[in-house]
Amino acid sequence: MKKIDIALKAVALATKGFMPEDEGDALYAAACLACDELPGLPMVEVGTYCGRSTVWLGAAAKNKKTVLFTVDHHSGSEENQQGWEWFDESLVDAQTRRLNTLPTFIQTMKQAQLGDVVVPIIAESQLASRQFAFEIAFCFIDGGHGKLPTQIDYAGWVPKVAKSGYLAIHDVFVDPRDGGQAPHDFIYRPALESGKFVEVLSAGSLRVLQRKN
């Protein structure tokens, strides 16, 4: 398995987020493979938060001389809001009193020195996908984990994955006792059932599929 630079990995692991180390390493290796097979095509990350997984993907982009577009409104998904399990008070803007992960994300990118390959798109997923005209070598979906957000991400981004390109999905839980079902039910399973994708890698809750030719 191709490995990320040790200094960049340290930045990733020090960044707030929900990507375990083994899954991040698998994400990096899969992204590198996609770029090798489809040189010149960009990558897209849907759901950026503070940039933890972005460091793994940005490192792959830099290694393979391509670009990573990150899509996030940076006001947090439903599960990140106050009163929910994944709420982080330190990410609340002092003036607006609303969650704002953008300053932390920018600081992460500066620390990782990935500003030359990571292009932030500060927008809702649906709006961004409608304007995005490129085919994608690698698409990582880790946005909102409710039914509607996952359906929107599937409809907007999965059709943009190029033939032989890769689709990575985080928090895929077959057993509902392990976690929420939306990424499994509305992204992972529909992609496989479409007949256009085959599963090529599994690490923890990360699933990587490849689009058929």
BAZARO-53697 format. One record per residue (C-alpha): y negated, x, z. Coordinates in steps of 0.05 Angstrom, whole numbers, padded with zeros to 5 digits, always signed. Layout:
! residues N
YXZ ...
This chain:
! residues 213
+00000+00000+00000 -00069+00026-00018 -00111+00039+00044 -00185+00031+00058 -00227+00090+00078 -00220+00101+00153 -00295+00099+00167 -00304+00033+00130 -00244+00004+00166 -00277+00022+00232 -00339-00017+00211 -00296-00077+00191 -00259-00078+00257 -00324-00073+00297 -00354-00133+00260 -00351-00204+00287 -00300-00246+00250 -00230-00272+00246 -00193-00225+00199 -00137-00187+00234 -00128-00114+00217 -00061-00122+00180 -00087-00180+00139 -00151-00142+00122 -00110-00083+00098 -00067-00129+00055 -00131-00161+00028 -00158-00093+00008 -00093-00072-00027 -00089-00138-00065 -00162-00133-00087 -00151-00062-00112 -00090-00085-00151 -00130-00142-00183 -00185-00094-00204 -00134-00046-00234 -00104-00103-00275 -00170-00134-00295 -00221-00078-00298 -00293-00098-00305 -00286-00169-00278 -00321-00185-00212 -00292-00209-00147 -00316-00268-00105 -00311-00281-00030 -00323-00353-00008 -00340-00354+00066 -00372-00290+00091 -00393-00303+00163 -00415-00234+00191 -00382-00193+00137 -00317-00170+00170 -00272-00185+00111 -00329-00167+00063 -00322-00094+00084 -00249-00092+00062 -00267-00127-00004 -00331-00087-00014 -00292-00023-00004 -00244-00045-00059 -00303-00061-00104 -00334+00007-00093 -00267+00042-00103 -00254+00005-00168 -00326+00006-00194 -00337-00068-00196 -00379-00120-00159 -00364-00168-00103 -00404-00233-00099 -00405-00265-00029 -00418-00339-00022 -00442-00368+00044 -00499-00412+00069 -00494-00370+00134 -00506-00430+00180 -00433-00432+00200 -00375-00479+00185 -00361-00540+00228 -00313-00501+00272 -00368-00449+00286 -00418-00499+00315 -00435-00510+00387 -00381-00547+00425 -00326-00520+00381 -00276-00465+00398 -00305-00413+00351 -00379-00420+00371 -00415-00354+00385 -00481-00361+00423 -00503-00291+00402 -00509-00314+00329 -00558-00370+00344 -00628-00358+00316 -00678-00355+00373 -00732-00394+00336 -00692-00449+00301 -00636-00452+00353 -00587-00458+00296 -00529-00413+00278 -00551-00359+00229 -00501-00304+00210 -00543-00274+00155 -00579-00221+00197 -00513-00196+00224 -00482-00196+00155 -00540-00155+00126 -00533-00105+00183 -00458-00100+00170 -00470-00084+00097 -00522-00031+00115 -00475+00001+00164 -00419+00001+00113 -00466+00025+00058 -00439-00027+00009 -00505-00055-00016 -00494-00026-00085 -00431-00066-00097 -00439-00129-00054 -00484-00185-00081 -00497-00240-00030 -00505-00311-00055 -00539-00352-00001 -00519-00422-00020 -00470-00478-00010 -00403-00464-00044 -00407-00523-00091 -00477-00504-00116 -00458-00432-00126 -00394-00447-00164 -00431-00493-00212 -00477-00435-00231 -00425-00381-00233 -00405-00369-00305 -00359-00308-00300 -00284-00303-00297 -00260-00273-00232 -00209-00218-00222 -00200-00234-00148 -00223-00295-00109 -00217-00297-00033 -00228-00366-00002 -00243-00368+00072 -00298-00420+00079 -00299-00485+00118 -00230-00505+00141 -00238-00581+00139 -00209-00626+00084 -00273-00634+00044 -00296-00561+00045 -00228-00536+00023 -00225-00588-00033 -00294-00567-00057 -00274-00493-00056 -00211-00507-00094 -00245-00548-00148 -00304-00500-00155 -00272-00432-00153 -00198-00433-00169 -00209-00451-00243 -00252-00389-00249 -00195-00341-00233 -00178-00304-00297 -00107-00303-00325 -00069-00249-00286 -00124-00254-00234 -00112-00264-00160 -00128-00319-00111 -00126-00302-00037 -00129-00356+00017 -00139-00344+00091 -00112-00385+00150 -00053-00415+00112 -00008-00446+00164 +00055-00482+00143 +00068-00506+00214 +00010-00547+00243 +00026-00520+00312 +00001-00452+00287 -00067-00476+00262 -00106-00524+00218 -00074-00550+00155 -00132-00556+00106 -00126-00488+00072 -00051-00499+00064 -00056-00572+00041 -00117-00569-00004 -00118-00498-00033 -00051-00461-00025 -00004-00518-00041 -00044-00548-00099 -00050-00479-00131 +00025-00470-00129 +00040-00542-00150 -00007-00534-00210 +00044-00487-00240 -00011-00437-00256 +00000-00391-00196 +00057-00353-00163 +00056-00324-00093 +00057-00247-00093 +00038-00227-00022 +00040-00255+00048 +00011-00223+00111 +00001-00264+00174 -00038-00325+00152 -00062-00292+00088 -00030-00314+00022 -00044-00281-00044 -00026-00316-00109 -00030-00290-00181 -00049-00333-00240 +00002-00334-00296 -00016-00311-00366 
